[in-house]
Amino acid sequence: MGRILDRLGLCSQVRFTRWATGLIMASRRPVPEGLRIKDLTFAEVPVRVYEPTAPSSGKRRGLVYFHGGGWVSGSIDTSDEVCRYIAIKSETTVVSVGYRLAPEHRYPTQLDDCEAATCHFLSVAADSFGVDPCRVAVGGDSAGGNLAAALCQRLAGRHQPGHLLAPCAQVLIYPALQMADFNLPSYQQNGTVPILLRARVAFYFLQYLCGEAYACPELLDGLHVPAELKLRYGRWLDPNDLPAEIKARGFERQTPSEHDGEVYHLVKAGLSAEVSPLLADDAALSAVPPAFVLTCEYDVLRDEGIFYTRRLEQLGVPVTWHNAPDSFHGVINFYNRGWLSFASAERVLERVVDYVKTL
């Protein structure tokens, strides 16, 4: 519908997506018992803080949460139900970050906003919120998971013991972790499964990077990656490393194609670790905090979450991985949505809560 309205010149598809997402996903329920919710600003970035009101024997743990939406949609309001659930069920202070959106604001604006809000919270967590700054994780779903993983690498590269606090863990819910290969088995198997279609992933990356959409076909065909980089990334994106039960659903290896230099220069920033955290070198990736990675069987992003898990394991970074067998991309946004609710949404959120409780 958004594309139709765009072509008719009535409304851009990005604005339509934002309107539709907000209409369906924004929470309108009163604040539940046992939770205090405040809208604040951290380092000029809007945030919503969820504080459990139950007595605590010591300082609480914290989670800084980045919403999904392909960097172009989603908001504090659309992630409200998820943040409420995590805060209450895990007795954790959750900070939801309202970072600026593409294409009006492009990379690295979103990551900069997340960094500013996270570092501010770490600096005031103990005195203002009764949170132990050494027990604060970052996390998010989809594009938010991408921002959380990228931020962990950025902060790890700057971290100096005793000087700068850093997240204690990364909680990644079906994260987008690379834009080098849109033909992995998960893309082939789930390319037409709602709510994230294969072509939309390329569209979102382009909006994040440059605000363009014309190069989507070239990205899907892999024309944006030079041969030498395909060889390098191939060792981290090898379908042979996937579990047998995933490969059993079938896939076809793609014949390598010549790259398009113009498209490469348009999106080459997207192959950096700050946009594609899975493609970071070993030194950068080995310095990140422990991770929880949740993937969904019927999700185009499933395989990169698995590959990220494998790389962390190989580098000695503690990682917990769970693949939800009956779930799809965006499933947590369908928790407690009346007739739009899915039972698997709560099961996925329970896995997240179980991990957060270990921090």
Secondary structure as UniProt FT lines:
FT   HELIX           2..7
FT   TURN            8..9
FT   HELIX           13..25
FT   TURN            33..34
FT   STRAND          35..42
FT   TURN            43..44
FT   STRAND          45..52
FT   STRAND          60..66
FT   TURN            70..72
FT   TURN            76..79
FT   HELIX           80..90
FT   STRAND          93..97
FT   TURN            102..104
FT   TURN            107..108
FT   HELIX           109..129
FT   STRAND          131..141
FT   HELIX           143..158
FT   TURN            161..163
FT   STRAND          170..173
FT   HELIX           185..190
FT   TURN            191..192
FT   TURN            194..195
FT   HELIX           198..209
FT   TURN            214..215
FT   HELIX           216..220
FT   TURN            221..224
FT   HELIX           227..234
FT   TURN            235..236
FT   HELIX           239..241
FT   HELIX           244..247
FT   TURN            248..249
FT   HELIX           261..267
FT   HELIX           268..271
FT   TURN            273..275
FT   HELIX           277..279
FT   HELIX           282..285
FT   TURN            286..287
FT   STRAND          291..298
FT   TURN            300..301
FT   HELIX           302..314
FT   TURN            315..316
FT   STRAND          319..328
FT   TURN            329..330
FT   HELIX           331..334
FT   TURN            335..336
FT   HELIX           338..340
FT   HELIX           343..356
FT   TURN            357..358
//
